[in-house]
């Protein structure tokens, strides 16, 4: 069969085949779903963690230096995510996506954002400054968190495929992870309004750790935080 005929046949099959969907109780792995039109629906909170200025870093610094930054940031972020009950769903260059489900998922994900900020500032930056004291480099990052229903399907070809996560939370979290790193942590109003008190307020005297930033160009209200939470 010619490649053009195969591609036309596949697209037509996807368009014609009725979707089957089921409610999920856990974050699926690719092997849990077939490559046909079968999807899992999940109420979930999505977290995206992303380095800031990585394009400029790769252009300016040695490849091994950038690789050390990438490896350290992604490893520490992933360990914090796992420690707070999140499931890592994808790595993409210098960023990681994770999903939290179950009771308290919004608070766990927001706390995770604050802890990623902590490990960035108190572990990564301090270690890199100690190793490279003369390097004119600023390590900054952002984490975005949103919650919604997700429609999860398996995509790709046999031998190389993955899950696609369709829903507002995935899109919004990714967009917030590209905002100004002046606030390393961003959550939507949906997440903020569901936070338990000790993830919303901190310090002595107690004060709100999250600043209302309004809707702006995003079209939905967000809150930013420059606080961190020790691991």
LOLUMLO-819515 format. One line per 3 residues: number of its first residue (from 1); their letters; for each residue x, y, z of C-alpha. Coordinates in nm, 4 decimals, padded with zeros to 6 digits, always signed. Example, Ala and Ser with C-alpha at 12.3 -4.5 7.8 and 13.67 -1.06 7.14 Angstrom:
// LOLUMLO-819515
1) as) +01.2300:-00.4500:+00.7800 ~ +01.3670:-00.1060:+00.7140
END
This chain:
// LOLUMLO-819515
1) xxx) +00.0000:+00.0000:+00.0000 ~ +00.1314:+00.3467:-00.0898 ~ +00.2035:+00.5766:+00.2051
4) xxx) -00.0561:+00.8300:+00.0848 ~ -00.3253:+00.5610:+00.0776 ~ -00.2280:+00.4384:+00.4242
7) xxx) -00.2438:+00.7899:+00.5729 ~ -00.5763:+00.8671:+00.4097 ~ -00.7157:+00.5395:+00.5395
10) xxx) -00.5964:+00.6048:+00.8943 ~ -00.7411:+00.9561:+00.9129 ~ -01.0735:+00.8374:+00.7726
13) xxx) -01.0838:+00.5531:+01.0283 ~ -01.0231:+00.7958:+01.3172 ~ -01.2988:+01.0234:+01.1881
16) xxx) -01.5505:+00.7423:+01.1343 ~ -01.4882:+00.5329:+01.4469 ~ -01.7091:+00.6112:+01.7455
19) xxx) -01.5250:+00.7089:+02.0610 ~ -01.5468:+00.4817:+02.3633 ~ -01.4790:+00.6492:+02.6939
22) xxx) -01.4597:+00.5365:+03.0538 ~ -01.4009:+00.7071:+03.3873 ~ -01.0529:+00.6572:+03.5257
25) xxx) -00.9467:+00.5825:+03.8811 ~ -00.5734:+00.6183:+03.8204 ~ -00.3356:+00.7956:+03.5851
28) xxx) -00.3073:+00.5605:+03.2840 ~ +00.0084:+00.4362:+03.1166 ~ +00.0170:+00.4131:+02.7363
31) xxx) -00.0175:+00.0353:+02.7612 ~ -00.3517:+00.0784:+02.9382 ~ -00.5175:+00.2071:+02.6202
34) xxx) -00.5352:+00.0747:+02.2626 ~ -00.4429:+00.2881:+01.9628 ~ -00.8089:+00.2946:+01.8545
37) xxx) -01.0626:+00.5604:+01.9587 ~ -01.0734:+00.4660:+02.3269 ~ -01.0223:+00.7283:+02.5973
40) xxx) -01.0106:+00.7616:+02.9743 ~ -01.1775:+01.0577:+03.1453 ~ -01.0101:+01.1796:+03.4611
43) xxx) -01.0702:+01.4663:+03.7045 ~ -00.7142:+01.5827:+03.7568 ~ -00.4738:+01.8630:+03.8367
46) xxx) -00.1955:+01.9242:+03.5868 ~ +00.1455:+02.0697:+03.6723 ~ +00.4008:+02.1959:+03.4223
49) xxx) +00.7519:+02.2900:+03.5378 ~ +00.9707:+02.4734:+03.2871 ~ +01.3120:+02.6403:+03.2919
52) xxx) +01.3210:+03.0058:+03.1886 ~ +01.5651:+03.1320:+02.9276 ~ +01.6873:+02.7900:+02.8214
55) xxx) +01.7149:+02.8910:+02.4532 ~ +01.9525:+03.1736:+02.5374 ~ +02.1417:+02.9461:+02.7751
58) xxx) +02.2054:+02.6861:+02.5056 ~ +02.3311:+02.9555:+02.2668 ~ +02.5631:+03.1169:+02.5220
61) xxx) +02.7002:+02.8294:+02.7282 ~ +02.8795:+02.5021:+02.6606 ~ +02.6576:+02.2062:+02.5768
64) xxx) +02.7735:+02.0129:+02.8833 ~ +02.6879:+02.3080:+03.1099 ~ +02.3334:+02.3282:+02.9728
67) xxx) +02.2999:+01.9512:+03.0068 ~ +02.4001:+01.9746:+03.3746 ~ +02.1275:+02.2367:+03.4288
70) xxx) +01.8662:+02.0304:+03.2449 ~ +01.9512:+01.7073:+03.4245 ~ +01.9597:+01.8651:+03.7698
73) xxx) +01.6373:+02.0631:+03.7264 ~ +01.4359:+01.7790:+03.5774 ~ +01.5596:+01.5232:+03.8302
76) xxx) +01.4868:+01.7436:+04.1328 ~ +01.1464:+01.8474:+03.9967 ~ +01.0520:+01.4876:+03.9226
79) xxx) +01.1544:+01.3693:+04.2687 ~ +00.9481:+01.6436:+04.4351 ~ +00.6491:+01.5544:+04.2138
82) xxx) +00.6708:+01.1859:+04.2995 ~ +00.7192:+01.2591:+04.6699 ~ +00.3897:+01.4516:+04.6773
85) xxx) +00.1935:+01.1835:+04.4946 ~ +00.2061:+01.3185:+04.1413 ~ +00.2475:+01.1035:+03.8311
88) xxx) +00.4997:+01.2185:+03.5725 ~ +00.3405:+01.2001:+03.2294 ~ +00.5957:+01.3610:+02.9968
91) xxx) +00.9359:+01.5239:+02.9612 ~ +00.9766:+01.7775:+02.6838 ~ +01.3195:+01.9356:+02.6535
94) xxx) +01.3641:+02.1380:+02.9725 ~ +01.0169:+02.0860:+03.1160 ~ +00.8187:+01.8153:+03.2860
97) xxx) +00.4428:+01.7524:+03.3003 ~ +00.2739:+01.5795:+03.5916 ~ -00.0804:+01.4862:+03.6942
100) xxx) -00.2277:+01.4753:+04.0438 ~ -00.5550:+01.2971:+04.1202 ~ -00.7650:+01.2190:+04.4269
103) xxx) -00.8611:+01.4255:+04.7286 ~ -00.6353:+01.7205:+04.7967 ~ -00.4824:+01.7100:+04.4488
106) xxx) -00.4897:+02.0904:+04.4066 ~ -00.3119:+02.1525:+04.7362 ~ -00.0552:+01.8820:+04.6621
109) xxx) +00.0217:+02.0288:+04.3203 ~ +00.0447:+02.3865:+04.4533 ~ +00.2737:+02.2722:+04.7353
112) xxx) +00.4801:+02.0912:+04.4735 ~ +00.5240:+02.4177:+04.2818 ~ +00.6515:+02.5912:+04.5957
115) xxx) +00.8887:+02.3039:+04.6695 ~ +01.0273:+02.3066:+04.3151 ~ +01.1001:+02.6755:+04.3704
118) xxx) +01.2793:+02.5821:+04.6933 ~ +01.5013:+02.3165:+04.5365 ~ +01.5790:+02.5515:+04.2473
121) xxx) +01.6905:+02.8354:+04.4748 ~ +01.8334:+02.6495:+04.7731 ~ +01.9885:+02.3476:+04.6059
124) xxx) +02.0434:+02.4003:+04.2328 ~ +02.1457:+02.7667:+04.2386 ~ +02.3657:+02.7289:+04.5463
127) xxx) +02.5377:+02.4190:+04.4066 ~ +02.5974:+02.5765:+04.0660 ~ +02.7273:+02.9027:+04.2136
130) xxx) +02.9669:+02.7059:+04.4331 ~ +03.0916:+02.5038:+04.1346 ~ +03.0998:+02.7924:+03.8844
133) xxx) +03.1499:+03.1124:+04.0925 ~ +03.2526:+03.3229:+03.7920 ~ +02.9653:+03.2209:+03.5650
136) xxx) +02.7319:+03.5074:+03.4801 ~ +02.4247:+03.2875:+03.4822 ~ +02.0817:+03.3207:+03.6434
139) xxx) +01.8769:+03.0035:+03.6904 ~ +01.5049:+03.0823:+03.6807 ~ +01.1975:+02.8691:+03.6276
142) xxx) +00.8184:+02.8671:+03.6357 ~ +00.5537:+02.6147:+03.7389 ~ +00.1909:+02.6323:+03.6236
145) xxx) -00.0959:+02.4428:+03.7877 ~ -00.4585:+02.4042:+03.6758 ~ -00.7403:+02.1530:+03.7267
148) xxx) -01.0088:+02.0197:+03.4932 ~ -01.1515:+01.7049:+03.3421 ~ -00.9026:+01.5407:+03.1054
151) xxx) -00.9742:+01.3277:+02.7991 ~ -00.6802:+01.0887:+02.7599 ~ -00.6126:+00.8848:+02.4477
154) xxx) -00.3214:+00.6924:+02.3024 ~ -00.1615:+00.8351:+01.9904 ~ +00.1275:+00.7573:+01.7596
157) xxx) +00.2286:+00.4496:+01.5610 ~ +00.3047:+00.0975:+01.6714 ~ +00.6419:+00.0836:+01.8383
160) xxx) +00.6498:+00.4556:+01.9230 ~ +00.3433:+00.6051:+02.0866 ~ +00.2306:+00.7956:+02.3920
163) xxx) -00.0741:+00.9502:+02.5565 ~ -00.2355:+01.2769:+02.4523 ~ -00.3918:+01.4804:+02.7363
166) xxx) -00.6854:+01.6864:+02.6122 ~ -00.8353:+01.9405:+02.8512 ~ -00.8138:+02.2972:+02.9777
169) xxx) -00.5805:+02.2064:+03.2642 ~ -00.3072:+02.0755:+03.0353 ~ -00.3236:+02.3822:+02.8103
172) xxx) -00.3465:+02.6351:+03.0924 ~ -00.0682:+02.4838:+03.3018 ~ +00.1652:+02.4883:+03.0009
175) xxx) +00.0802:+02.8531:+02.9262 ~ +00.1424:+02.9613:+03.2865 ~ +00.4781:+02.7823:+03.2846
178) xxx) +00.5824:+03.0297:+03.0152 ~ +00.4911:+03.3453:+03.2093 ~ +00.7247:+03.5950:+03.3789
181) xxx) +00.9596:+03.4071:+03.6156 ~ +00.9231:+03.6930:+03.8650 ~ +00.6570:+03.4584:+04.0049
184) xxx) +00.8049:+03.1075:+03.9954 ~ +00.4656:+02.9492:+04.0811 ~ +00.1299:+03.0105:+03.9144
187) xxx) -00.2120:+02.8573:+03.9829 ~ -00.5547:+02.9266:+03.8353 ~ -00.8454:+03.0508:+04.0453
190) xxx) -00.9961:+02.6998:+04.0279 ~ -00.6892:+02.5632:+04.2067 ~ -00.6438:+02.8585:+04.4418
193) xxx) -00.9986:+02.8464:+04.5736 ~ -00.9543:+02.4798:+04.6668 ~ -00.6237:+02.5174:+04.8543
196) xxx) -00.6069:+02.4159:+05.2184 ~ -00.5016:+02.6956:+05.4521 ~ -00.1419:+02.5912:+05.5072
199) xxx) -00.0787:+02.5900:+05.1305 ~ -00.2480:+02.9284:+05.0943 ~ -00.1047:+03.1111:+05.3969
202) xxx) +00.2451:+03.1124:+05.5458 ~ +00.4941:+03.3084:+05.7500 ~ +00.4742:+03.4699:+06.0909
205) xxx) +00.2506:+03.6614:+06.1068 ~ +00.0437:+03.4530:+05.8665 ~ -00.0152:+03.6082:+05.5251
208) xxx) -00.1308:+03.4989:+05.1842 ~ +00.1498:+03.3397:+04.9809 ~ -00.0382:+03.3953:+04.6536
211) xxx) -00.0910:+03.7271:+04.4724 ~ -00.4067:+03.7822:+04.2679 ~ -00.2818:+03.8717:+03.9198
214) xxx) -00.6213:+03.8955:+03.7527 ~ -00.6994:+03.7511:+03.4113 ~ -00.4745:+03.9544:+03.1829
217) xxx) -00.4238:+03.8159:+02.8325 ~ -00.4902:+03.4569:+02.9406 ~ -00.8629:+03.5083:+02.9862
220) xxx) -00.8795:+03.3360:+03.3253 ~ -00.7806:+03.4531:+03.6731 ~ -00.4432:+03.3409:+03.8012
223) xxx) -00.2430:+03.3726:+04.1222 ~ +00.1349:+03.3951:+04.1441 ~ +00.3726:+03.3161:+04.4295
226) xxx) +00.7416:+03.3835:+04.4917 ~ +00.7369:+03.1789:+04.8139 ~ +00.9103:+02.8493:+04.8588
229) xxx) +00.8499:+02.5438:+05.0745 ~ +01.1414:+02.3405:+05.2059 ~ +01.1744:+01.9724:+05.1218
END
